[in-house]
Amino acid sequence: MSSLRDAASGREVSPGSHGRHMAIERRRVIFSGRVQGVGFRASTSWTARGFNVVGYVRNLPDGTVEVVAEAEADELDRFVAAVRERMSGFIRGVDSAPLAAGHPPLLGFHVRS
């Protein structure tokens, strides 16, 4: 994913369709419910292959699953929605928070331990 900085805002952007520049966002999404031991990380990683996203998924000690993902805002929304739909039978809650995009750099999408 190539990226540039918007001169006015200083935000990271990437070339969008029709020459527009779309803002790159990074989000931390916490999924709660029965999300560990059910293939959640593998399914999330597999789902990410269908989207232009980078990041990782990992289990947290409190029984939740953390996804940190970076992409254009619309693509990120679609990715999170796809994970929610695919794993809906296991998810009881979703909390999302923005993070600073680009630092540290994320490459690919991985399952972390």
N, C-alpha and C positions, 0 to 999 in steps of 0.2 A: 504494500500500500504506500504510494508516494505521498509526501505531505509537504506543506509550505506553511509559513506564518502569515497571517493576515496583518498587513501593515497598521491598520487602524486599531484593531483590538488586541493584537499579539497572540490570538488564539491559533492553534494548529488547524489547518484546513487541508483538504485533499481535493483534487480535481473531481468535480461531479459531472453529471450529464450536461450536455449543451454548454460546456465551458464554465459552468458555475463552480464555485468552490464551496464544498460542504464542510462544516465543522466536524472535527474528530472529537469524540467523547470517550472517556473511560469511566466505567461504572463498576462498583462493587455491589453484587446482588447476593443476598443471603436467603437461602431457601430453608424453611423449617417444615417439620412434619416427620413422616417416616421416609427420610431421604438418604439414609446411609444403609448400606447392605442390600440395596435394591437395584443396583446398576445405574444409579443416577449420574455418577461421574463419567462412566463410559458412554451413556446415552447423550450426555451434554457434549462431550468431545465429538461424538459421531455427528450430532446435530450441527455443530460448528462448521463442519466440512461443507455444508450447504450455504454458508454465509461468508461474507468478506469481513471476518472478525479475527482478532488475535487475542490471546489471553490464556487463562487457565481456570481449572476447576479443582477444588480440593475439599476434603472432609475437615471439619473443625472439631475440636475436642468436646464442644457442647452438644454434638449431635446434629448440627446444621451443616449445610453445604455452601461453600463460598464460590462464587463465580466472579472473576475479574476479567472484564472484556473491554476491548477498544475497537471502535469502528465509527463510520459516519452515523449520526444520530438515528436516522431512519432504519439503517441496517441493524443497529444495535437493538432498537425497539422490536424489530421483526425476529431477531435471534432470541431475545428473552421470551417473547410471546411463543415461539416454537418450543422452547424448553418447557415453558409452563404447560402448553398443550400436551406435549409428549409425556410429561411426568405428572399430569394433573391428579392422578389417583393417589399420589404420595405426598403432594405438597399441601401444607395447611396454611403457610404464610410466606410472604415475599417482602423483603425490605431491600430498597435500593438507594444507593448514595453515589453522587458523582465523585470522581477522583481526578487528580491532575493528569491530563493526557500526555503521553510521550515519555514520561520519566518514572521509573526506568523503562527503557524500550521493551516492548513485548514482541516476540517473534513466534509465529505459528499459534496453535491452540493446543494446550497440553493438560494432562491429568497430573496433578501434584499430589504427593503423599502428605 
